[in-house]
Amino acid sequence: MRKNASSKLVLNRVKPLFVGLLSLFCFQSLSLEAQTAKQFDFDDPLKEQLRLSGNFGELRGSHFHAGLDLKTNLTIGKPVYAAADGYVSRLKVAHFGYGKALYLTHEGGYGSVYAHLDRFAEDIQNYIKNTQYKKERFQVELFPSKDKFVVKKGDLIGYTGNTGSSGGPHLHFEIRDPQSRPLNPLDYGIEISDAKSPIPTVLRWYPHNKNGRNVETYGQNLSLTQIRPNEFLAESLTTSGRIGFGIGAYDQQDGSSNKNGVYRIKTSLNGALTQDILFDRISFDESKFMNRYMDYRHYRERKQRVQKLFRETNNPLGIIKILESDGYVSIEPGASYVYRIELMDYSGNQTTIDVPIVGIESEESQIIQASAKPQDQSGDDLERLTEIPNSSATSWSESRYSVFFSKGCFYESTALDLSVDSEILRLDRDRFAVYKPIKISYRADHLSPEDLAKAYIARIDPYGKPIYQNTSRSGTTLEASVSALGNYGVFFDDVPPTISLRQPAEGQWYSKAKKLKVTIKDKESGIADYRATINGRFILMEYDYKTNRLTYDFSDAIIDEAAHNLKVVVLDNAGNSTTFERLFYRKADD
């Protein structure tokens, strides 16, 4: 029998009557929704034992992973099948993101998604290619009519690939509810073999900051000792007052060494449940709160993702099912406690972590907490910080730079170290998560028109390399919206892209090859656009930014003469362009 997500939502605390009724209503609604979805009996999209390189809800970049990443043994071209009856409702081809993706709509408005495909089933592939040639561009998004491509469960719809922002060949698979919110596919019929229990990697605790700001600043690690298989004991904590905890952990499934996310986290204090986090459904609107849910500062400094087991302001995540006192626990002087964390995967494998806590007098606790205060929060540092309130927009300027922080730019009011040094804009360092983009403006009226045309705003990485930010010009002012703190500067790109073609050589016959591959690169601002023709006629070239390669398939059969005059034009983000031409010969396409 397959598991039902809603059956896991167990309330084991006594609640007021109206809360109990509300919980019962939600429970019944979720049960009906789950039952409706399971009527489709979603099937495996790959006809082989499924193994995961990524699971639902795991923390990725600045978002939650919306589906399952299914391994293909690093192989491109494995058949992909419809997981349920339905119709193709959306097709998208893009350089980044999901790459080549197919969307099915099923009965009741439920959907499934198949991403990073190499190509689609033949009839769908022809439909897309005809549109690409008609519009003369590779990137397209189409919404076929309901009766255009009707499929049955098990019908071939495409082949696995490595397109878009994929880190290697695999199939990204999703199931979505009628509101297009991603659901955990394991709750709806997809089965993964898993006999391994979750593994904790780091445990942190956080004294509640009374000013309600930057609680991550005061987080401290607690060491862990494994005392039995799947049982860990943390070092004893002596404190008092309101505190919270955070856990870093991963889970692995059979046949895979990938470190994926856990399915459920429950916490309790002296046996009383304090919270229940369940990765059953995450809307795309909620996904932007992932950086609020995790300890962002710790991740940027230590590269460890820690899930905070308490809810701060501006965190509406629905994965948090039960939260007593916002997940914080109150420690009284003279009392003893055991805080327990239970990590569970979907197959029921479990790991427990016990944290012994001894309550001490509040004055002594304040001394202990103050001793852990970070260096960047000293009195001298605080004097030079600029307060960015969360309740209103704020502007700051120095030298030629102006910075605009919109209302609610951060998840909470934040004090930043802002300065300009030798034309470098220093927006503190990347230790606080940005909720809304920050607008940077640079007054460039001192530049010549030629220099202004080649100027762009870039983020400077830790190695001093400029990373192009989407830059616009308003008169003589450069503007860019950025999503992270750090160092920024104005750079100039007057070096055009490079284009190279190994085969065929100039004037060479090239009749046996199935594809034509051109390499394009730009070391400064990056590739913005490209266009290719043969004998003046548009040809469809697929761009893979990971390999810097444009690929044309001769099976498109659009040339009916032997002489092939290839012309490729590439434009970078600073407006520099390069034109490449080569004559080669090939038997005329039939």
C-alpha positions as CSV (number, residue, x, y, z in Angstrom):
1,M,0.0,0.0,0.0
2,R,1.4,3.4,-0.9
3,K,1.6,6.1,1.6
4,N,-0.7,9.1,1.8
5,A,0.8,12.5,2.8
6,S,-2.3,13.7,4.6
7,S,-2.4,10.6,6.8
8,K,0.9,11.8,8.3
9,L,-0.6,15.1,9.7
10,V,-1.1,13.9,13.2
11,L,-2.0,16.5,15.9
12,N,-1.0,15.1,19.3
13,R,-1.5,18.2,21.4
14,V,-4.7,19.4,23.0
15,K,-6.0,22.4,21.1
16,P,-8.9,24.8,21.6
17,L,-12.1,23.5,20.0
18,F,-12.1,25.9,17.0
19,V,-8.5,25.0,16.2
20,G,-9.3,21.3,16.4
21,L,-12.2,21.8,14.0
22,L,-10.0,23.8,11.6
23,S,-7.4,21.1,11.7
24,L,-10.0,18.5,11.0
25,F,-11.3,20.5,8.0
26,C,-7.8,20.9,6.6
27,F,-7.1,17.2,7.2
28,Q,-10.2,16.2,5.4
29,S,-9.5,18.6,2.5
30,L,-6.0,17.3,2.1
31,S,-7.2,13.7,2.3
32,L,-9.8,14.4,-0.5
33,E,-7.2,16.1,-2.6
34,A,-4.7,13.3,-2.2
35,Q,-7.3,10.7,-3.0
36,T,-8.4,12.6,-6.1
37,A,-4.8,12.8,-7.3
38,K,-4.2,9.1,-6.6
39,Q,-7.1,8.2,-8.8
40,F,-4.7,8.9,-11.7
41,D,-2.3,6.2,-10.4
42,F,0.7,8.1,-11.5
43,D,3.2,5.8,-13.1
44,D,7.0,5.9,-13.3
45,P,8.2,8.1,-16.2
46,L,11.2,5.8,-16.8
47,K,10.7,2.1,-17.4
48,E,13.4,1.0,-15.0
49,Q,14.2,1.0,-11.3
50,L,14.1,4.6,-10.2
51,R,17.2,6.0,-8.5
52,L,17.4,9.6,-7.2
53,S,20.1,12.3,-7.6
54,G,17.7,14.8,-6.0
55,N,14.4,14.6,-4.1
56,F,11.4,16.8,-3.4
57,G,11.8,19.8,-1.2
58,E,15.6,19.7,-0.7
59,L,17.3,23.1,-0.4
60,R,18.8,24.2,-3.7
61,G,20.5,27.6,-4.3
62,S,17.7,30.0,-3.3
63,H,14.7,27.7,-3.7
64,F,13.2,24.4,-2.7
65,H,13.6,21.6,-5.3
66,A,10.2,21.1,-6.9
67,G,10.4,17.5,-8.0
68,L,12.5,14.3,-8.3
69,D,15.7,14.1,-10.2
70,L,15.8,10.6,-11.7
71,K,19.2,9.2,-12.6
72,T,19.9,7.9,-16.1
73,N,23.4,6.5,-15.6
74,L,24.8,9.7,-17.2
75,T,23.0,8.6,-20.4
76,I,21.2,10.9,-22.8
77,G,18.3,9.6,-24.9
78,K,16.5,7.2,-22.5
79,P,12.7,7.1,-23.4
80,V,10.4,9.1,-21.2
81,Y,6.8,8.1,-20.8
82,A,3.6,9.9,-19.7
83,A,2.9,9.2,-16.0
84,A,-0.9,9.4,-16.5
85,D,-3.6,10.0,-19.1
86,G,-3.8,13.6,-20.2
87,Y,-2.8,16.1,-22.9
88,V,0.3,18.2,-23.6
89,S,-0.6,21.7,-22.3
90,R,2.7,23.5,-22.5
91,L,6.0,23.1,-24.2
92,K,9.1,25.2,-23.5
93,V,12.6,25.3,-25.0
94,A,15.1,27.5,-23.2
95,H,18.9,27.9,-22.8
96,F,18.6,27.9,-19.0
97,G,16.2,26.7,-16.3
98,Y,14.4,23.5,-17.4
99,G,15.8,23.5,-20.9
100,K,13.5,21.5,-23.0
101,A,10.4,20.8,-20.9
102,L,7.0,19.2,-21.5
103,Y,4.0,19.8,-19.3
104,L,1.0,17.4,-19.2
105,T,-2.4,18.2,-17.8
106,H,-4.5,15.4,-16.3
107,E,-8.0,15.0,-15.0
108,G,-9.1,17.5,-12.4
109,G,-6.4,20.0,-13.4
110,Y,-3.5,18.0,-11.9
111,G,-0.2,18.1,-13.9
112,S,3.1,16.5,-14.5
113,V,6.4,18.0,-15.7
114,Y,9.3,16.4,-17.6
115,A,12.4,18.7,-17.8
116,H,16.0,18.8,-19.2
117,L,14.9,16.6,-22.1
118,D,17.2,16.1,-25.1
119,R,14.3,16.0,-27.5
120,F,10.6,15.3,-27.6
121,A,8.6,12.5,-29.2
122,E,8.7,12.8,-33.0
123,D,5.3,14.5,-33.6
124,I,5.9,16.9,-30.8
125,Q,9.4,17.6,-31.9
126,N,8.2,18.4,-35.4
127,Y,5.6,20.7,-34.1
128,I,8.1,22.7,-32.0
129,K,10.8,22.8,-34.8
130,N,8.2,24.1,-37.3
131,T,7.5,26.9,-34.8
132,Q,11.2,27.6,-34.2
133,Y,11.8,28.0,-37.9
134,K,8.7,30.2,-38.4
135,K,9.8,32.5,-35.6
136,E,13.5,32.1,-36.4
137,R,14.6,31.6,-32.9
138,F,15.6,28.6,-30.7
139,Q,13.8,29.6,-27.5
140,V,10.1,29.2,-27.7
141,E,7.1,28.6,-25.4
142,L,4.0,27.0,-26.8
143,F,0.5,26.1,-25.4
144,P,-1.1,23.5,-27.7
145,S,-4.8,23.1,-27.7
146,K,-6.2,20.3,-25.6
147,D,-6.8,18.0,-28.5
148,K,-3.4,18.6,-30.2
149,F,-1.4,16.0,-28.3
150,V,-3.6,13.6,-26.3
151,V,-1.6,10.9,-24.4
152,K,-2.3,7.8,-22.5
153,K,-0.4,6.6,-19.5
154,G,2.8,5.0,-20.8
155,D,2.9,6.8,-24.1
156,L,6.3,7.9,-25.3
157,I,6.7,11.7,-24.9
158,G,10.4,12.4,-25.1
159,Y,13.9,11.4,-24.3
160,T,16.2,12.2,-21.3
161,G,18.9,14.9,-21.7
162,N,21.0,17.5,-20.1
163,T,19.5,20.7,-21.4
164,G,19.0,24.0,-19.5
165,S,20.6,24.4,-16.1
166,S,21.1,20.7,-15.6
167,G,24.3,19.7,-13.8
168,G,24.4,16.3,-15.7
169,P,22.1,14.0,-17.6
170,H,18.9,13.1,-15.7
171,L,15.2,13.6,-15.8
172,H,13.5,16.2,-13.6
173,F,10.0,15.0,-12.8
174,E,7.2,16.9,-11.1
175,I,3.6,16.4,-10.1
176,R,1.5,19.5,-9.6
177,D,-1.9,20.2,-8.1
178,P,-4.7,22.2,-9.9
179,Q,-3.1,25.4,-8.6
180,S,0.2,24.4,-10.2
181,R,1.8,23.8,-6.8
182,P,4.4,21.1,-6.8
183,L,3.5,18.0,-4.8
184,N,5.9,15.3,-3.5
185,P,5.7,12.6,-6.1
186,L,6.3,10.0,-3.5
187,D,2.9,10.8,-2.0
188,Y,1.2,10.1,-5.4
189,G,2.5,6.7,-6.6
190,I,6.2,7.1,-7.4
191,E,8.2,4.6,-5.4
192,I,11.9,4.7,-4.5
193,S,13.7,2.0,-2.7
194,D,15.2,3.4,0.5
195,A,16.6,1.5,3.5
196,K,19.0,4.2,4.7
197,S,18.3,6.6,7.6
198,P,18.9,10.3,7.5
199,I,22.3,11.6,8.7
200,P,22.7,14.8,10.7
201,T,25.7,17.0,9.7
202,V,25.4,20.0,12.0
203,L,23.3,21.2,15.0
204,R,23.0,24.8,16.0
205,W,21.2,26.7,18.7
206,Y,20.0,30.4,18.7
207,P,19.2,32.6,21.7
208,H,16.1,34.6,20.9
209,N,17.2,38.1,20.0
210,K,14.8,40.5,21.7
211,N,15.2,43.2,19.1
212,G,13.9,40.6,16.6
213,R,16.7,41.1,14.1
214,N,19.4,38.9,12.6
215,V,19.0,35.9,14.9
216,E,21.5,34.0,12.7
217,T,24.2,36.3,13.9
218,Y,24.1,34.7,17.4
219,G,23.8,31.0,16.2
220,Q,26.3,28.6,17.8
221,N,27.2,25.0,17.0
222,L,26.6,22.0,19.3
223,S,28.8,18.9,18.8
224,L,27.1,15.6,18.1
225,T,28.1,12.1,19.2
226,Q,26.6,8.9,17.7
227,I,25.7,6.6,20.6
228,R,23.8,3.9,18.7
229,P,22.9,3.4,15.1
230,N,20.6,6.2,14.1
231,E,20.8,7.8,17.5
232,F,22.9,10.9,18.4
233,L,23.5,12.9,21.6
234,A,24.4,16.5,21.5
235,E,26.7,18.2,24.0
236,S,24.9,19.6,27.0
237,L,23.5,23.1,26.7
238,T,23.4,25.5,29.6
239,T,21.2,28.6,29.1
240,S,17.8,30.1,29.9
241,G,15.1,32.1,28.2
242,R,13.7,31.6,24.7
243,I,15.9,29.6,22.3
244,G,15.6,27.9,19.0
245,F,17.5,25.2,17.1
246,G,18.6,24.4,13.6
247,I,19.6,21.2,11.9
248,G,21.7,20.3,8.9
249,A,21.0,16.8,7.6
250,Y,20.8,14.7,4.4
251,D,19.2,11.4,3.3
252,Q,20.3,8.9,0.7
253,Q,18.3,6.3,-1.2
254,D,19.3,2.8,-2.4
255,G,21.6,2.7,-5.4
256,S,22.6,6.4,-5.0
257,S,25.4,8.2,-3.2
258,N,23.7,11.7,-3.7
259,K,23.0,13.6,-0.5
260,N,19.3,14.5,-0.7
261,G,16.9,16.2,1.6
262,V,14.9,14.7,4.5
263,Y,11.1,14.1,4.2
264,R,10.0,15.1,7.7
265,I,11.4,16.8,10.9
266,K,9.6,16.6,14.2
267,T,10.8,18.2,17.4
268,S,9.7,18.0,21.1
269,L,10.7,19.3,24.5
270,N,10.4,16.7,27.3
271,G,8.1,14.7,25.1
272,A,5.8,17.5,24.1
273,L,5.6,18.1,20.4
274,T,6.9,21.5,19.4
275,Q,6.8,21.3,15.6
276,D,6.3,19.1,12.6
277,I,7.8,19.9,9.2
278,L,6.6,17.9,6.3
279,F,7.8,18.2,2.7
280,D,4.5,17.3,1.0
281,R,3.8,20.5,-1.1
282,I,5.6,23.7,-1.8
283,S,4.2,26.5,-4.0
284,F,6.5,28.5,-6.2
285,D,5.4,31.6,-4.3
286,E,6.6,30.1,-1.1
287,S,9.9,28.9,-2.5
288,K,11.5,32.4,-2.3
289,F,11.2,32.0,1.5
290,M,13.8,29.2,1.5
291,N,16.5,31.7,2.4
292,R,14.4,32.7,5.4
293,Y,13.9,29.1,6.4
294,M,17.6,28.2,6.4
295,D,20.4,29.8,8.2
296,Y,21.6,31.9,5.3
297,R,24.6,33.4,7.1
298,H,26.0,30.0,8.1
299,Y,25.6,28.7,4.6
300,R,27.5,31.6,3.1
301,E,30.3,31.3,5.6
302,R,30.5,27.5,6.1
303,K,28.7,26.1,3.0
304,Q,26.4,24.0,5.3
305,R,22.6,24.3,4.9
306,V,20.9,24.4,8.3
307,Q,17.1,24.3,8.5
308,K,15.9,26.6,11.3
309,L,13.4,24.7,13.5
310,F,11.5,27.9,14.4
311,R,9.5,30.3,12.5
312,E,10.7,33.9,12.2
313,T,8.6,36.8,10.9
314,N,8.0,36.8,7.1
315,N,8.1,33.0,6.8
316,P,4.7,31.7,5.6
317,L,5.9,28.2,4.6
318,G,3.2,25.6,4.5
319,I,5.6,22.8,5.1
320,I,5.5,23.8,8.8
321,K,2.4,21.9,10.0
322,I,2.6,22.3,13.8
323,L,4.4,25.0,15.5
324,E,4.2,25.6,19.2
325,S,5.4,29.1,20.3
326,D,6.9,29.6,16.8
327,G,9.1,26.6,17.3
328,Y,11.1,28.4,20.1
329,V,11.3,26.7,23.5
330,S,11.5,28.4,26.9
331,I,14.1,27.3,29.3
332,E,13.6,28.1,33.0
333,P,16.5,28.5,35.5
334,G,17.0,25.4,37.6
335,A,15.0,23.0,35.3
336,S,16.3,20.2,33.1
337,Y,15.1,19.4,29.6
338,V,15.7,17.1,26.7
339,Y,15.0,18.6,23.3
340,R,14.6,15.9,20.7
341,I,14.8,16.1,16.9
342,E,13.5,13.3,14.8
343,L,14.6,13.1,11.1
344,M,12.6,10.8,8.9
345,D,12.6,9.8,5.2
346,Y,9.6,8.8,3.2
347,S,10.2,5.1,3.8
348,G,10.0,5.5,7.5
349,N,13.7,5.3,8.3
350,Q,14.4,7.5,11.3
351,T,17.3,9.2,13.1
352,T,16.9,10.9,16.5
353,I,19.0,13.6,18.2
354,D,18.7,14.4,21.9
355,V,19.9,17.7,23.3
356,P,20.2,17.8,27.1
357,I,19.5,21.4,28.4
358,V,20.1,22.7,31.9
359,G,18.5,26.0,32.8
360,I,20.7,28.6,34.5
361,E,20.1,32.1,35.9
362,S,19.3,34.6,33.2
363,E,22.2,36.9,34.1
364,E,24.7,34.1,33.7
365,S,23.0,33.1,30.5
366,Q,23.4,36.6,29.1
367,I,27.1,36.5,29.9
368,I,27.4,33.2,28.0
369,Q,25.5,34.5,25.0
370,A,27.4,37.8,25.0
371,S,30.7,35.9,24.8
372,A,29.5,34.3,21.6
373,K,28.7,37.7,20.0
374,P,30.3,37.9,16.5
375,Q,33.2,40.3,15.9
376,D,31.2,42.3,13.4
377,Q,28.7,43.2,16.1
378,S,31.1,45.1,18.3
379,G,30.4,48.7,19.3
380,D,32.8,50.3,16.8
381,D,31.3,48.3,14.0
382,L,27.8,49.2,15.0
383,E,28.5,52.9,14.7
384,R,29.4,52.7,11.0
385,L,26.4,50.5,10.0
386,T,23.5,51.9,8.0
387,E,20.0,50.8,9.3
388,I,17.8,49.4,6.5
389,P,14.3,49.3,8.0
390,N,11.9,46.6,6.8
391,S,8.9,48.9,7.0
392,S,9.9,51.5,4.5
393,A,12.1,52.1,1.4
394,T,15.6,53.5,2.0
395,S,18.2,55.2,-0.3
396,W,21.9,55.5,0.3
397,S,24.5,57.2,-1.9
398,E,28.2,57.8,-1.9
399,S,30.5,59.0,-4.7
400,R,28.9,58.1,-8.0
401,Y,26.8,55.3,-6.6
402,S,23.2,55.3,-5.4
403,V,21.5,52.3,-3.9
404,F,17.8,51.9,-3.4
405,F,16.4,49.3,-0.9
406,S,12.7,48.8,-1.4
407,K,10.2,48.3,1.4
408,G,10.7,44.8,2.7
409,C,14.0,44.4,0.8
410,F,15.2,42.0,3.5
411,Y,13.3,39.5,5.5
412,E,13.7,41.8,8.6
413,S,15.3,45.2,9.5
414,T,19.0,44.9,8.8
415,A,22.1,47.0,9.6
416,L,24.6,47.0,6.7
417,D,28.2,48.1,6.3
418,L,28.0,50.3,3.1
419,S,30.9,52.1,1.5
420,V,32.6,53.0,-1.8
421,D,36.4,52.4,-2.0
422,S,38.3,53.1,-5.3
423,E,35.2,52.9,-7.4
424,I,34.2,49.6,-5.8
425,L,30.7,49.6,-4.2
426,R,30.8,47.5,-1.0
427,L,27.3,46.4,0.0
428,D,28.4,44.7,3.2
429,R,29.2,41.1,2.5
430,D,26.9,38.2,1.5
431,R,25.7,37.3,5.0
432,F,22.1,38.5,4.9
433,A,19.5,37.0,2.5
434,V,17.9,39.5,0.1
435,Y,14.1,39.2,-0.3
436,K,13.5,41.9,-3.0
437,P,16.1,43.1,-5.5
438,I,18.4,46.0,-4.6
439,K,18.7,48.7,-7.3
440,I,22.2,50.0,-8.0
441,S,22.7,53.2,-10.0
442,Y,26.0,54.6,-11.2
443,R,26.3,58.2,-12.5
444,A,28.6,57.9,-15.5
445,D,28.4,61.4,-17.0
446,H,32.2,61.6,-16.9
447,L,32.5,58.8,-19.5
448,S,32.8,59.3,-23.2
449,P,29.9,58.0,-25.3
450,E,32.1,55.2,-26.5
451,D,33.0,54.1,-23.0
452,L,29.5,54.5,-21.8
453,A,28.3,52.1,-24.5
454,K,30.6,49.4,-23.3
455,A,30.1,49.9,-19.5
456,Y,28.2,47.5,-17.3
457,I,27.7,46.8,-13.6
458,A,29.2,43.6,-12.3
459,R,29.3,41.6,-9.1
460,I,32.8,40.9,-8.0
461,D,33.3,37.3,-6.9
462,P,35.7,36.2,-4.1
463,Y,38.4,35.7,-6.7
464,G,38.1,39.3,-8.1
465,K,36.3,38.2,-11.3
466,P,33.5,40.5,-12.5
467,I,30.1,38.7,-13.1
468,Y,27.9,40.6,-15.4
469,Q,24.6,42.0,-14.0
470,N,21.7,42.8,-16.3
471,T,22.6,46.5,-16.9
472,S,20.4,49.2,-18.4
473,R,21.2,52.9,-19.3
474,S,19.1,55.9,-18.5
475,G,20.9,58.8,-20.1
476,T,24.3,58.7,-18.6
477,T,23.3,56.5,-15.6
478,L,23.9,52.8,-15.4
479,E,21.3,50.8,-13.5
480,A,21.1,47.2,-12.3
481,S,19.0,45.2,-9.9
482,V,20.9,42.6,-7.9
483,S,19.8,39.9,-5.5
484,A,22.8,39.5,-3.2
485,L,25.0,41.6,-1.0
486,G,28.7,41.9,-1.8
487,N,31.1,44.0,-3.9
488,Y,30.1,45.6,-7.1
489,G,31.8,47.8,-9.7
490,V,31.6,49.2,-13.2
491,F,33.6,47.4,-15.9
492,F,34.1,47.9,-19.6
493,D,33.8,45.3,-22.3
494,D,35.2,46.3,-25.7
495,V,36.3,42.7,-26.6
496,P,34.0,41.0,-29.1
497,P,32.9,37.3,-28.7
498,T,35.0,34.6,-30.4
499,I,33.6,32.1,-32.9
500,S,35.5,29.0,-34.0
501,L,34.7,26.0,-36.2
502,R,37.0,23.0,-36.3
503,Q,35.3,21.1,-39.1
504,P,34.6,21.6,-42.0
505,A,37.6,23.6,-43.1
506,E,37.2,26.4,-45.7
507,G,36.1,24.9,-49.0
508,Q,36.0,21.3,-47.6
509,W,33.3,18.7,-48.6
510,Y,31.3,17.7,-45.5
511,S,28.6,15.3,-46.6
512,K,28.8,12.5,-44.0
513,A,28.4,14.5,-40.8
514,K,25.0,14.6,-39.2
515,K,25.6,17.8,-37.2
516,L,27.5,21.1,-37.5
517,K,29.0,22.4,-34.2
518,V,30.3,25.9,-33.7
519,T,32.0,27.1,-30.5
520,I,31.2,30.6,-29.2
521,K,32.7,32.4,-26.2
522,D,32.8,35.8,-24.5
523,K,35.1,36.3,-21.6
524,E,33.7,39.6,-20.4
525,S,30.0,40.4,-20.3
526,G,28.8,37.1,-21.8
527,I,26.7,36.0,-24.8
528,A,23.5,37.9,-25.3
529,D,22.3,36.6,-28.7
530,Y,23.3,34.8,-31.9
531,R,21.9,34.1,-35.4
532,A,23.1,31.7,-38.0
533,T,22.3,31.3,-41.7
534,I,23.4,29.1,-44.7
535,N,23.1,30.8,-48.1
536,G,21.2,33.6,-46.4
537,R,18.5,31.2,-45.0
538,F,18.0,30.9,-41.2
539,I,19.1,27.7,-39.6
540,L,18.2,26.6,-36.2
541,M,21.2,26.3,-33.9
542,E,20.8,25.0,-30.4
543,Y,23.0,26.9,-27.8
544,D,24.4,25.0,-24.8
545,Y,26.0,27.5,-22.5
546,K,27.7,24.7,-20.5
547,T,29.8,23.7,-23.5
548,N,29.8,27.1,-25.3
549,R,28.5,25.3,-28.4
550,L,26.0,26.0,-31.1
551,T,24.7,22.8,-32.9
552,Y,22.8,22.5,-36.2
553,D,21.2,19.3,-37.3
554,F,21.5,18.7,-41.0
555,S,18.3,16.6,-40.9
556,D,16.4,19.9,-40.9
557,A,17.0,19.7,-44.7
558,I,16.5,23.3,-45.6
559,I,19.4,23.7,-48.1
560,D,19.0,22.4,-51.7
561,E,22.4,23.2,-53.2
562,A,25.9,21.9,-52.8
563,A,27.6,25.1,-51.8
564,H,27.0,26.1,-48.1
565,N,27.9,29.6,-47.1
566,L,27.7,29.6,-43.3
567,K,27.3,32.9,-41.5
568,V,27.2,33.2,-37.7
569,V,26.7,36.5,-35.9
570,V,27.2,36.6,-32.1
571,L,26.4,39.6,-29.8
572,D,27.6,40.0,-26.2
573,N,25.9,41.9,-23.4
574,A,27.9,45.0,-24.0
575,G,26.9,45.3,-27.6
576,N,30.1,43.9,-29.2
577,S,29.4,41.6,-32.1
578,T,31.5,39.1,-34.2
579,T,30.7,37.7,-37.6
580,F,32.1,34.4,-38.7
581,E,31.8,33.0,-42.3
582,R,32.8,29.8,-43.9
583,L,32.2,28.1,-47.3
584,F,31.9,24.3,-47.4
585,Y,30.3,21.8,-49.7
586,R,27.8,19.1,-49.0
587,K,25.5,17.0,-51.0
588,A,22.2,18.8,-51.5
589,D,19.5,17.9,-49.0
590,D,16.7,15.7,-50.4
